[in-house]
Amino acid sequence: MGKHHLTASCYDKRGTLISRAVNSYTRTHPVQAAFAKQVGMPMCTYLHAEIAALLKCGRRVPYSIVVERYKKDGSPGNAKPCPICEAAIKAWGVRRVTFTLG
């Protein structure tokens, strides 16, 4: 596990889980690289949980995405999507974004 353990979960309009993913500090993806470049952060190529979860949805467009981070003591941490993930979430057409605050 890397420095920040972050989980993103995508749901359909009925609240059914479509996909779930975590941050990767070893994997990259062309979609991650494209959105990173689009927002002026081309060095951020490691696969973020939000983009990984969106990719796992396949052709399904999630209604909502929930992004969570919990500290070692179990309290919630800040999991607001970064500019790269915000751009991807918007491009995917996700209508609701929820995240933990620390």
N, C-alpha and C positions, 0 to 999 in steps of 0.2 A: 504494500500500500504506500502511496506517495504522501506528500505533505498535507494534502487536503482530501479527505474522503467525502465525496459528494455523490448523491444519488438523484437521478431524474427519472420520473415515471410519467408515462403518457396514458391518458384515459380518453375513452369515447364519450359522447354526450350523455350516456346513461351511467357513466362512472365506472365502466368496466375497464380494467387494466389492459392496455394494448402492448406496452413494452416498458422495460426498465433497464437502466444502464448506470455505470459509475465512471468517474474520471479515469483516464488511462495516462500513465506517465511513460509508456513505452510504445503505444500504437498511434499512428497517424491515419488520416483519411483525406482524400482529395476535396471532399465537401468542407471539412474543417479548414483546410488550407485556403480554399476559395473565399469562405466567409471572413477568415482572418485577414486576408489581403484586402477584401472589400472595405473593411472598417479601419484599415491602416495599421494592423498588427500582424504583419506577415510572419513573424518569428513564432507565433503561438500556434504551432502545428499539432501538438499532442491532443488527442481526441477528448473533448469535453463530454461530460455525462449527458448534457442536453442534446447535443448533436448526435451522439451515439444512440440515445433513446429515440430520437426522431428518425434516424436511419433504420432502426429496427422495426418501425411501423410499416415499412414497405409502402404499399399504395394507399394505405389508410391514412386519413388526415385526422390527427388527434384533436379533440375538442379542448382539452386542457393538459397542462404539464405542471407537475409538482416537483420542485427542486428542494432537496433537504440536505442539511449538514448537521451533524451532532458532534459535540465535543466529547473528549474522553470521559467527562463526568456525566454525560447523558443530556446535558443542556443543549438547546438548539444554537447553532452558529449561523452566521450570515451566509446565505446561499443565493443572493440576488444574482441572476444571470449577468455575465460579462457582456460587453458590447458585441462580441462575436456571436454569442449564443442568442442575444436579443435579436440580432439581424436574422439568424437562422429561424428562430421561433416565429418571427413576423413573416418571413418568406414562406414558411410551411403553412401559414394560415391558422395557427393555433389561436383560439379565442380567449383562453383564460390561462394566466400564469400565477402560480402560487409558490412562495418560497419561505423558508425559515429565516428568522432574524435573530441575531445574537447580541 
